[in-house]
Amino acid sequence: MIVEERIARVKQLLERSDLPLGAIARRTGFAHVEYLSSLFKKRTGVSPGKFRRSVAQTTQPPKSG
């Protein structure tokens, strides 16, 4: 289904770029950031920001100290 493909692309952009959510929405065909956010959370169980933060935490090397 097309919606799943768009959400998958949103995930890729959240994981691999620092683009703001508005730019990601435009690139993936969503007219409104609010709609993208609510649909993303409905489909994945987390907000786009939380998804991006969780990915960032798992890909950063551990801090030494």
PDB file of N, H, CA, C and O in Angstrom:
ATOM      1  N   MET A   1       0.841  -1.183   0.000  1.00  0.00           N
ATOM      2  CA  MET A   1       0.000   0.000   0.000  1.00  0.00           C
ATOM      3  C   MET A   1       0.885   1.245   0.000  1.00  0.00           C
ATOM      4  O   MET A   1       1.982   1.222   0.557  1.00  0.00           O
ATOM      5  N   ILE A   2       0.434   2.292  -0.598  1.00  0.00           N
ATOM      6  H   ILE A   2      -0.458   2.311  -1.050  1.00  0.00           H
ATOM      7  CA  ILE A   2       1.218   3.505  -0.763  1.00  0.00           C
ATOM      8  C   ILE A   2       1.540   4.166   0.577  1.00  0.00           C
ATOM      9  O   ILE A   2       2.647   4.675   0.755  1.00  0.00           O
ATOM     10  N   VAL A   3       0.609   4.170   1.510  1.00  0.00           N
ATOM     11  H   VAL A   3      -0.290   3.756   1.365  1.00  0.00           H
ATOM     12  CA  VAL A   3       0.846   4.821   2.801  1.00  0.00           C
ATOM     13  C   VAL A   3       2.024   4.168   3.515  1.00  0.00           C
ATOM     14  O   VAL A   3       2.866   4.869   4.076  1.00  0.00           O
ATOM     15  N   GLU A   4       2.098   2.855   3.505  1.00  0.00           N
ATOM     16  H   GLU A   4       1.413   2.285   3.050  1.00  0.00           H
ATOM     17  CA  GLU A   4       3.211   2.168   4.152  1.00  0.00           C
ATOM     18  C   GLU A   4       4.544   2.524   3.506  1.00  0.00           C
ATOM     19  O   GLU A   4       5.552   2.666   4.199  1.00  0.00           O
ATOM     20  N   GLU A   5       4.555   2.667   2.190  1.00  0.00           N
ATOM     21  H   GLU A   5       3.736   2.552   1.627  1.00  0.00           H
ATOM     22  CA  GLU A   5       5.772   3.056   1.483  1.00  0.00           C
ATOM     23  C   GLU A   5       6.195   4.466   1.877  1.00  0.00           C
ATOM     24  O   GLU A   5       7.382   4.733   2.070  1.00  0.00           O
ATOM     25  N   ARG A   6       5.228   5.363   1.995  1.00  0.00           N
ATOM     26  H   ARG A   6       4.265   5.147   1.838  1.00  0.00           H
ATOM     27  CA  ARG A   6       5.547   6.733   2.397  1.00  0.00           C
ATOM     28  C   ARG A   6       6.075   6.774   3.828  1.00  0.00           C
ATOM     29  O   ARG A   6       7.032   7.495   4.113  1.00  0.00           O
ATOM     30  N   ILE A   7       5.468   6.013   4.723  1.00  0.00           N
ATOM     31  H   ILE A   7       4.691   5.427   4.492  1.00  0.00           H
ATOM     32  CA  ILE A   7       5.935   5.960   6.105  1.00  0.00           C
ATOM     33  C   ILE A   7       7.345   5.358   6.158  1.00  0.00           C
ATOM     34  O   ILE A   7       8.186   5.815   6.931  1.00  0.00           O
ATOM     35  N   ALA A   8       7.598   4.345   5.347  1.00  0.00           N
ATOM     36  H   ALA A   8       6.914   3.973   4.719  1.00  0.00           H
ATOM     37  CA  ALA A   8       8.937   3.753   5.289  1.00  0.00           C
ATOM     38  C   ALA A   8       9.964   4.788   4.836  1.00  0.00           C
ATOM     39  O   ALA A   8      11.078   4.828   5.358  1.00  0.00           O
ATOM     40  N   ARG A   9       9.593   5.620   3.874  1.00  0.00           N
ATOM     41  H   ARG A   9       8.687   5.588   3.450  1.00  0.00           H
ATOM     42  CA  ARG A   9      10.503   6.680   3.398  1.00  0.00           C
ATOM     43  C   ARG A   9      10.723   7.731   4.487  1.00  0.00           C
ATOM     44  O   ARG A   9      11.836   8.228   4.658  1.00  0.00           O
ATOM     45  N   VAL A  10       9.663   8.067   5.220  1.00  0.00           N
ATOM     46  H   VAL A  10       8.759   7.663   5.082  1.00  0.00           H
ATOM     47  CA  VAL A  10       9.798   9.001   6.341  1.00  0.00           C
ATOM     48  C   VAL A  10      10.803   8.437   7.347  1.00  0.00           C
ATOM     49  O   VAL A  10      11.678   9.159   7.826  1.00  0.00           O
ATOM     50  N   LYS A  11      10.677   7.156   7.664  1.00  0.00           N
ATOM     51  H   LYS A  11       9.967   6.569   7.275  1.00  0.00           H
ATOM     52  CA  LYS A  11      11.616   6.518   8.597  1.00  0.00           C
ATOM     53  C   LYS A  11      13.050   6.638   8.098  1.00  0.00           C
ATOM     54  O   LYS A  11      13.952   6.968   8.867  1.00  0.00           O
ATOM     55  N   GLN A  12      13.263   6.369   6.807  1.00  0.00           N
ATOM     56  H   GLN A  12      12.530   6.100   6.182  1.00  0.00           H
ATOM     57  CA  GLN A  12      14.607   6.476   6.236  1.00  0.00           C
ATOM     58  C   GLN A  12      15.163   7.881   6.407  1.00  0.00           C
ATOM     59  O   GLN A  12      16.311   8.056   6.813  1.00  0.00           O
ATOM     60  N   LEU A  13      14.351   8.876   6.097  1.00  0.00           N
ATOM     61  H   LEU A  13      13.418   8.734   5.767  1.00  0.00           H
ATOM     62  CA  LEU A  13      14.814  10.252   6.199  1.00  0.00           C
ATOM     63  C   LEU A  13      15.065  10.660   7.653  1.00  0.00           C
ATOM     64  O   LEU A  13      16.003  11.405   7.935  1.00  0.00           O
ATOM     65  N   LEU A  14      14.242  10.181   8.560  1.00  0.00           N
ATOM     66  H   LEU A  14      13.480   9.576   8.331  1.00  0.00           H
ATOM     67  CA  LEU A  14      14.474  10.463   9.975  1.00  0.00           C
ATOM     68  C   LEU A  14      15.778   9.824  10.454  1.00  0.00           C
ATOM     69  O   LEU A  14      16.510  10.407  11.254  1.00  0.00           O
ATOM     70  N   GLU A  15      16.055   8.626   9.956  1.00  0.00           N
ATOM     71  H   GLU A  15      15.460   8.153   9.306  1.00  0.00           H
ATOM     72  CA  GLU A  15      17.265   7.900  10.354  1.00  0.00           C
ATOM     73  C   GLU A  15      18.532   8.477   9.740  1.00  0.00           C
ATOM     74  O   GLU A  15      19.572   8.541  10.394  1.00  0.00           O
ATOM     75  N   ARG A  16      18.443   8.896   8.489  1.00  0.00           N
ATOM     76  H   ARG A  16      17.597   8.845   7.957  1.00  0.00           H
ATOM     77  CA  ARG A  16      19.650   9.203   7.723  1.00  0.00           C
ATOM     78  C   ARG A  16      19.903  10.675   7.456  1.00  0.00           C
ATOM     79  O   ARG A  16      20.904  11.022   6.829  1.00  0.00           O
ATOM     80  N   SER A  17      19.014  11.553   7.918  1.00  0.00           N
ATOM     81  H   SER A  17      18.201  11.271   8.428  1.00  0.00           H
ATOM     82  CA  SER A  17      19.205  12.975   7.643  1.00  0.00           C
ATOM     83  C   SER A  17      18.879  13.814   8.871  1.00  0.00           C
ATOM     84  O   SER A  17      18.309  13.337   9.853  1.00  0.00           O
ATOM     85  N   ASP A  18      19.260  15.066   8.777  1.00  0.00           N
ATOM     86  H   ASP A  18      19.723  15.453   7.980  1.00  0.00           H
ATOM     87  CA  ASP A  18      18.914  16.038   9.818  1.00  0.00           C
ATOM     88  C   ASP A  18      17.811  16.975   9.335  1.00  0.00           C
ATOM     89  O   ASP A  18      17.585  18.032   9.924  1.00  0.00           O
ATOM     90  N   LEU A  19      17.131  16.585   8.263  1.00  0.00           N
ATOM     91  H   LEU A  19      17.315  15.727   7.785  1.00  0.00           H
ATOM     92  CA  LEU A  19      16.072  17.428   7.724  1.00  0.00           C
ATOM     93  C   LEU A  19      14.985  17.667   8.769  1.00  0.00           C
ATOM     94  O   LEU A  19      14.635  16.760   9.523  1.00  0.00           O
ATOM     95  N   PRO A  20      14.454  18.885   8.813  1.00  0.00           N
ATOM     96  CA  PRO A  20      13.315  19.128   9.705  1.00  0.00           C
ATOM     97  C   PRO A  20      12.086  18.371   9.212  1.00  0.00           C
ATOM     98  O   PRO A  20      11.991  18.013   8.038  1.00  0.00           O
ATOM     99  N   LEU A  21      11.160  18.138  10.116  1.00  0.00           N
ATOM    100  H   LEU A  21      11.237  18.429  11.070  1.00  0.00           H
ATOM    101  CA  LEU A  21       9.982  17.346   9.781  1.00  0.00           C
ATOM    102  C   LEU A  21       9.175  17.963   8.646  1.00  0.00           C
ATOM    103  O   LEU A  21       8.589  17.237   7.843  1.00  0.00           O
ATOM    104  N   GLY A  22       9.135  19.282   8.566  1.00  0.00           N
ATOM    105  H   GLY A  22       9.611  19.872   9.218  1.00  0.00           H
ATOM    106  CA  GLY A  22       8.415  19.942   7.471  1.00  0.00           C
ATOM    107  C   GLY A  22       8.989  19.579   6.108  1.00  0.00           C
ATOM    108  O   GLY A  22       8.243  19.343   5.157  1.00  0.00           O
ATOM    109  N   ALA A  23      10.298  19.537   6.017  1.00  0.00           N
ATOM    110  H   ALA A  23      10.904  19.730   6.789  1.00  0.00           H
ATOM    111  CA  ALA A  23      10.954  19.167   4.758  1.00  0.00           C
ATOM    112  C   ALA A  23      10.702  17.696   4.440  1.00  0.00           C
ATOM    113  O   ALA A  23      10.481  17.337   3.283  1.00  0.00           O
ATOM    114  N   ILE A  24      10.735  16.857   5.452  1.00  0.00           N
ATOM    115  H   ILE A  24      10.914  17.149   6.391  1.00  0.00           H
ATOM    116  CA  ILE A  24      10.445  15.435   5.246  1.00  0.00           C
ATOM    117  C   ILE A  24       9.011  15.258   4.779  1.00  0.00           C
ATOM    118  O   ILE A  24       8.746  14.455   3.884  1.00  0.00           O
ATOM    119  N   ALA A  25       8.091  15.993   5.368  1.00  0.00           N
ATOM    120  H   ALA A  25       8.307  16.645   6.094  1.00  0.00           H
ATOM    121  CA  ALA A  25       6.687  15.907   4.954  1.00  0.00           C
ATOM    122  C   ALA A  25       6.545  16.258   3.479  1.00  0.00           C
ATOM    123  O   ALA A  25       5.876  15.547   2.730  1.00  0.00           O
ATOM    124  N   ARG A  26       7.170  17.349   3.065  1.00  0.00           N
ATOM    125  H   ARG A  26       7.713  17.927   3.674  1.00  0.00           H
ATOM    126  CA  ARG A  26       7.076  17.757   1.652  1.00  0.00           C
ATOM    127  C   ARG A  26       7.689  16.713   0.725  1.00  0.00           C
ATOM    128  O   ARG A  26       7.128  16.406  -0.327  1.00  0.00           O
ATOM    129  N   ARG A  27       8.836  16.169   1.114  1.00  0.00           N
ATOM    130  H   ARG A  27       9.291  16.418   1.969  1.00  0.00           H
ATOM    131  CA  ARG A  27       9.524  15.187   0.257  1.00  0.00           C
ATOM    132  C   ARG A  27       8.762  13.872   0.138  1.00  0.00           C
ATOM    133  O   ARG A  27       8.945  13.135  -0.831  1.00  0.00           O
ATOM    134  N   THR A  28       7.921  13.580   1.104  1.00  0.00           N
ATOM    135  H   THR A  28       7.772  14.179   1.891  1.00  0.00           H
ATOM    136  CA  THR A  28       7.206  12.302   1.092  1.00  0.00           C
ATOM    137  C   THR A  28       5.732  12.459   0.731  1.00  0.00           C
ATOM    138  O   THR A  28       4.961  11.504   0.836  1.00  0.00           O
ATOM    139  N   GLY A  29       5.338  13.660   0.306  1.00  0.00           N
ATOM    140  H   GLY A  29       5.964  14.435   0.221  1.00  0.00           H
ATOM    141  CA  GLY A  29       4.001  13.861  -0.214  1.00  0.00           C
ATOM    142  C   GLY A  29       2.931  14.190   0.805  1.00  0.00           C
ATOM    143  O   GLY A  29       1.742  14.077   0.505  1.00  0.00           O
ATOM    144  N   PHE A  30       3.324  14.596   2.006  1.00  0.00           N
ATOM    145  H   PHE A  30       4.290  14.688   2.249  1.00  0.00           H
ATOM    146  CA  PHE A  30       2.344  15.002   3.010  1.00  0.00           C
ATOM    147  C   PHE A  30       2.202  16.517   2.972  1.00  0.00           C
ATOM    148  O   PHE A  30       3.196  17.240   3.044  1.00  0.00           O
ATOM    149  N   ALA A  31       0.980  16.992   2.861  1.00  0.00           N
ATOM    150  H   ALA A  31       0.173  16.404   2.803  1.00  0.00           H
ATOM    151  CA  ALA A  31       0.729  18.429   2.772  1.00  0.00           C
ATOM    152  C   ALA A  31       0.875  19.118   4.118  1.00  0.00           C
ATOM    153  O   ALA A  31       1.170  20.312   4.173  1.00  0.00           O
ATOM    154  N   HIS A  32       0.675  18.383   5.200  1.00  0.00           N
ATOM    155  H   HIS A  32       0.436  17.414   5.155  1.00  0.00           H
ATOM    156  CA  HIS A  32       0.702  18.981   6.527  1.00  0.00           C
ATOM    157  C   HIS A  32       1.550  18.145   7.482  1.00  0.00           C
ATOM    158  O   HIS A  32       1.408  16.925   7.554  1.00  0.00           O
ATOM    159  N   VAL A  33       2.429  18.820   8.209  1.00  0.00           N
ATOM    160  H   VAL A  33       2.544  19.811   8.151  1.00  0.00           H
ATOM    161  CA  VAL A  33       3.280  18.149   9.189  1.00  0.00           C
ATOM    162  C   VAL A  33       2.426  17.463  10.255  1.00  0.00           C
ATOM    163  O   VAL A  33       2.747  16.363  10.704  1.00  0.00           O
ATOM    164  N   GLU A  34       1.346  18.115  10.650  1.00  0.00           N
ATOM    165  H   GLU A  34       1.085  19.009  10.285  1.00  0.00           H
ATOM    166  CA  GLU A  34       0.480  17.560  11.690  1.00  0.00           C
ATOM    167  C   GLU A  34      -0.113  16.212  11.262  1.00  0.00           C
ATOM    168  O   GLU A  34      -0.195  15.277  12.058  1.00  0.00           O
ATOM    169  N   TYR A  35      -0.521  16.131  10.006  1.00  0.00           N
ATOM    170  H   TYR A  35      -0.455  16.891   9.359  1.00  0.00           H
ATOM    171  CA  TYR A  35      -1.081  14.874   9.507  1.00  0.00           C
ATOM    172  C   TYR A  35       0.000  13.789   9.467  1.00  0.00           C
ATOM    173  O   TYR A  35      -0.236  12.653   9.876  1.00  0.00           O
ATOM    174  N   LEU A  36       1.176  14.149   8.974  1.00  0.00           N
ATOM    175  H   LEU A  36       1.368  15.073   8.641  1.00  0.00           H
ATOM    176  CA  LEU A  36       2.285  13.196   8.956  1.00  0.00           C
ATOM    177  C   LEU A  36       2.564  12.695  10.370  1.00  0.00           C
ATOM    178  O   LEU A  36       2.703  11.491  10.588  1.00  0.00           O
ATOM    179  N   SER A  37       2.645  13.608  11.321  1.00  0.00           N
ATOM    180  H   SER A  37       2.532  14.586  11.144  1.00  0.00           H
ATOM    181  CA  SER A  37       2.952  13.228  12.702  1.00  0.00           C
ATOM    182  C   SER A  37       1.916  12.281  13.284  1.00  0.00           C
ATOM    183  O   SER A  37       2.259  11.274  13.904  1.00  0.00           O
ATOM    184  N   SER A  38       0.646  12.611  13.079  1.00  0.00           N
ATOM    185  H   SER A  38       0.368  13.429  12.575  1.00  0.00           H
ATOM    186  CA  SER A  38      -0.402  11.759  13.659  1.00  0.00           C
ATOM    187  C   SER A  38      -0.449  10.398  12.969  1.00  0.00           C
ATOM    188  O   SER A  38      -0.636   9.380  13.635  1.00  0.00           O
ATOM    189  N   LEU A  39      -0.286  10.363  11.668  1.00  0.00           N
ATOM    190  H   LEU A  39      -0.135  11.190  11.127  1.00  0.00           H
ATOM    191  CA  LEU A  39      -0.290   9.094  10.944  1.00  0.00           C
ATOM    192  C   LEU A  39       0.934   8.258  11.314  1.00  0.00           C
ATOM    193  O   LEU A  39       0.828   7.045  11.494  1.00  0.00           O
ATOM    194  N   PHE A  40       2.089   8.902  11.425  1.00  0.00           N
ATOM    195  H   PHE A  40       2.176   9.888  11.278  1.00  0.00           H
ATOM    196  CA  PHE A  40       3.308   8.194  11.795  1.00  0.00           C
ATOM    197  C   PHE A  40       3.143   7.540  13.167  1.00  0.00           C
ATOM    198  O   PHE A  40       3.485   6.372  13.354  1.00  0.00           O
ATOM    199  N   LYS A  41       2.617   8.303  14.117  1.00  0.00           N
ATOM    200  H   LYS A  41       2.339   9.252  13.965  1.00  0.00           H
ATOM    201  CA  LYS A  41       2.437   7.755  15.466  1.00  0.00           C
ATOM    202  C   LYS A  41       1.413   6.622  15.468  1.00  0.00           C
ATOM    203  O   LYS A  41       1.582   5.630  16.177  1.00  0.00           O
ATOM    204  N   LYS A  42       0.365   6.771  14.683  1.00  0.00           N
ATOM    205  H   LYS A  42       0.228   7.577  14.108  1.00  0.00           H
ATOM    206  CA  LYS A  42      -0.663   5.724  14.600  1.00  0.00           C
ATOM    207  C   LYS A  42      -0.073   4.432  14.028  1.00  0.00           C
ATOM    208  O   LYS A  42      -0.401   3.339  14.490  1.00  0.00           O
ATOM    209  N   ARG A  43       0.794   4.559  13.028  1.00  0.00           N
ATOM    210  H   ARG A  43       1.062   5.446  12.653  1.00  0.00           H
ATOM    211  CA  ARG A  43       1.355   3.377  12.357  1.00  0.00           C
ATOM    212  C   ARG A  43       2.534   2.755  13.103  1.00  0.00           C
ATOM    213  O   ARG A  43       2.739   1.543  13.038  1.00  0.00           O
ATOM    214  N   THR A  44       3.318   3.589  13.821  1.00  0.00           N
ATOM    215  H   THR A  44       3.151   4.574  13.873  1.00  0.00           H
ATOM    216  CA  THR A  44       4.538   3.076  14.437  1.00  0.00           C
ATOM    217  C   THR A  44       4.474   2.998  15.960  1.00  0.00           C
ATOM    218  O   THR A  44       5.248   2.273  16.586  1.00  0.00           O
ATOM    219  N   GLY A  45       3.553   3.746  16.545  1.00  0.00           N
ATOM    220  H   GLY A  45       2.925   4.334  16.037  1.00  0.00           H
ATOM    221  CA  GLY A  45       3.442   3.765  18.005  1.00  0.00           C
ATOM    222  C   GLY A  45       4.282   4.830  18.681  1.00  0.00           C
ATOM    223  O   GLY A  45       4.204   4.998  19.898  1.00  0.00           O
ATOM    224  N   VAL A  46       5.094   5.559  17.905  1.00  0.00           N
ATOM    225  H   VAL A  46       5.157   5.422  16.916  1.00  0.00           H
ATOM    226  CA  VAL A  46       5.906   6.644  18.459  1.00  0.00           C
ATOM    227  C   VAL A  46       5.837   7.856  17.542  1.00  0.00           C
ATOM    228  O   VAL A  46       5.545   7.733  16.352  1.00  0.00           O
ATOM    229  N   SER A  47       6.108   9.024  18.107  1.00  0.00           N
ATOM    230  H   SER A  47       6.345   9.124  19.073  1.00  0.00           H
ATOM    231  CA  SER A  47       6.134  10.240  17.295  1.00  0.00           C
ATOM    232  C   SER A  47       7.391  10.243  16.415  1.00  0.00           C
ATOM    233  O   SER A  47       8.348   9.528  16.710  1.00  0.00           O
ATOM    234  N   PRO A  48       7.399  11.036  15.342  1.00  0.00           N
ATOM    235  CA  PRO A  48       8.607  11.117  14.513  1.00  0.00           C
ATOM    236  C   PRO A  48       9.833  11.570  15.308  1.00  0.00           C
ATOM    237  O   PRO A  48      10.929  11.048  15.102  1.00  0.00           O
ATOM    238  N   GLY A  49       9.657  12.531  16.208  1.00  0.00           N
ATOM    239  H   GLY A  49       8.767  12.954  16.375  1.00  0.00           H
ATOM    240  CA  GLY A  49      10.784  13.004  17.010  1.00  0.00           C
ATOM    241  C   GLY A  49      11.340  11.915  17.912  1.00  0.00           C
ATOM    242  O   GLY A  49      12.556  11.757  18.026  1.00  0.00           O
ATOM    243  N   LYS A  50      10.460  11.172  18.546  1.00  0.00           N
ATOM    244  H   LYS A  50       9.472  11.300  18.454  1.00  0.00           H
ATOM    245  CA  LYS A  50      10.900  10.090  19.425  1.00  0.00           C
ATOM    246  C   LYS A  50      11.584   8.996  18.614  1.00  0.00           C
ATOM    247  O   LYS A  50      12.581   8.425  19.055  1.00  0.00           O
ATOM    248  N   PHE A  51      11.055   8.705  17.436  1.00  0.00           N
ATOM    249  H   PHE A  51      10.245   9.169  17.077  1.00  0.00           H
ATOM    250  CA  PHE A  51      11.680   7.721  16.547  1.00  0.00           C
ATOM    251  C   PHE A  51      13.098   8.158  16.204  1.00  0.00           C
ATOM    252  O   PHE A  51      14.031   7.360  16.293  1.00  0.00           O
ATOM    253  N   ARG A  52      13.267   9.429  15.810  1.00  0.00           N
ATOM    254  H   ARG A  52      12.508  10.077  15.737  1.00  0.00           H
ATOM    255  CA  ARG A  52      14.583   9.944  15.438  1.00  0.00           C
ATOM    256  C   ARG A  52      15.547   9.887  16.627  1.00  0.00           C
ATOM    257  O   ARG A  52      16.706   9.503  16.466  1.00  0.00           O
ATOM    258  N   ARG A  53      15.087  10.259  17.793  1.00  0.00           N
ATOM    259  H   ARG A  53      14.146  10.572  17.925  1.00  0.00           H
ATOM    260  CA  ARG A  53      15.945  10.219  18.984  1.00  0.00           C
ATOM    261  C   ARG A  53      16.361   8.783  19.321  1.00  0.00           C
ATOM    262  O   ARG A  53      17.509   8.542  19.695  1.00  0.00           O
ATOM    263  N   SER A  54      15.440   7.840  19.190  1.00  0.00           N
ATOM    264  H   SER A  54      14.508   8.035  18.885  1.00  0.00           H
ATOM    265  CA  SER A  54      15.775   6.450  19.506  1.00  0.00           C
ATOM    266  C   SER A  54      16.797   5.900  18.518  1.00  0.00           C
ATOM    267  O   SER A  54      17.678   5.132  18.902  1.00  0.00           O
ATOM    268  N   VAL A  55      16.688   6.280  17.267  1.00  0.00           N
ATOM    269  H   VAL A  55      15.972   6.904  16.955  1.00  0.00           H
ATOM    270  CA  VAL A  55      17.658   5.846  16.261  1.00  0.00           C
ATOM    271  C   VAL A  55      19.015   6.472  16.545  1.00  0.00           C
ATOM    272  O   VAL A  55      20.043   5.805  16.432  1.00  0.00           O
ATOM    273  N   ALA A  56      19.026   7.741  16.911  1.00  0.00           N
ATOM    274  H   ALA A  56      18.191   8.284  17.003  1.00  0.00           H
ATOM    275  CA  ALA A  56      20.282   8.436  17.204  1.00  0.00           C
ATOM    276  C   ALA A  56      20.983   7.799  18.396  1.00  0.00           C
ATOM    277  O   ALA A  56      22.208   7.686  18.401  1.00  0.00           O
ATOM    278  N   GLN A  57      20.236   7.386  19.391  1.00  0.00           N
ATOM    279  H   GLN A  57      19.240   7.477  19.387  1.00  0.00           H
ATOM    280  CA  GLN A  57      20.820   6.766  20.577  1.00  0.00           C
ATOM    281  C   GLN A  57      21.448   5.421  20.253  1.00  0.00           C
ATOM    282  O   GLN A  57      22.467   5.056  20.840  1.00  0.00           O
ATOM    283  N   THR A  58      20.854   4.679  19.328  1.00  0.00           N
ATOM    284  H   THR A  58      20.026   4.975  18.851  1.00  0.00           H
ATOM    285  CA  THR A  58      21.376   3.349  19.025  1.00  0.00           C
ATOM    286  C   THR A  58      22.543   3.385  18.042  1.00  0.00           C
ATOM    287  O   THR A  58      23.274   2.402  17.919  1.00  0.00           O
ATOM    288  N   THR A  59      22.729   4.508  17.337  1.00  0.00           N
ATOM    289  H   THR A  59      22.135   5.307  17.436  1.00  0.00           H
ATOM    290  CA  THR A  59      23.800   4.569  16.344  1.00  0.00           C
ATOM    291  C   THR A  59      25.021   5.342  16.828  1.00  0.00           C
ATOM    292  O   THR A  59      26.051   5.327  16.154  1.00  0.00           O
ATOM    293  N   GLN A  60      24.942   6.007  17.955  1.00  0.00           N
ATOM    294  H   GLN A  60      24.105   6.020  18.503  1.00  0.00           H
ATOM    295  CA  GLN A  60      26.090   6.752  18.477  1.00  0.00           C
ATOM    296  C   GLN A  60      27.003   5.813  19.253  1.00  0.00           C
ATOM    297  O   GLN A  60      26.544   4.928  19.975  1.00  0.00           O
ATOM    298  N   PRO A  61      28.297   6.022  19.089  1.00  0.00           N
ATOM    299  CA  PRO A  61      29.225   5.198  19.889  1.00  0.00           C
ATOM    300  C   PRO A  61      29.110   5.557  21.355  1.00  0.00           C
ATOM    301  O   PRO A  61      28.779   6.696  21.681  1.00  0.00           O
ATOM    302  N   PRO A  62      29.374   4.622  22.243  1.00  0.00           N
ATOM    303  CA  PRO A  62      29.291   4.919  23.670  1.00  0.00           C
ATOM    304  C   PRO A  62      30.289   5.987  24.078  1.00  0.00           C
ATOM    305  O   PRO A  62      31.396   6.043  23.544  1.00  0.00           O
ATOM    306  N   LYS A  63      29.908   6.824  25.012  1.00  0.00           N
ATOM    307  H   LYS A  63      29.008   6.779  25.446  1.00  0.00           H
ATOM    308  CA  LYS A  63      30.786   7.887  25.505  1.00  0.00           C
ATOM    309  C   LYS A  63      31.778   7.287  26.482  1.00  0.00           C
ATOM    310  O   LYS A  63      31.423   6.488  27.348  1.00  0.00           O
ATOM    311  N   SER A  64      33.019   7.687  26.323  1.00  0.00           N
ATOM    312  H   SER A  64      33.308   8.337  25.620  1.00  0.00           H
ATOM    313  CA  SER A  64      34.032   7.221  27.282  1.00  0.00           C
ATOM    314  C   SER A  64      34.176   8.259  28.379  1.00  0.00           C
ATOM    315  O   SER A  64      33.940   9.448  28.160  1.00  0.00           O
ATOM    316  N   GLY A  65      34.556   7.813  29.535  1.00  0.00           N
ATOM    317  H   GLY A  65      34.747   6.847  29.713  1.00  0.00           H
ATOM    318  CA  GLY A  65      34.688   8.824  30.548  1.00  0.00           C
ATOM    319  C   GLY A  65      34.884   8.265  31.858  1.00  0.00           C
ATOM    320  O   GLY A  65      35.014   9.007  32.832  1.00  0.00           O
TER     321      GLY A  65
END
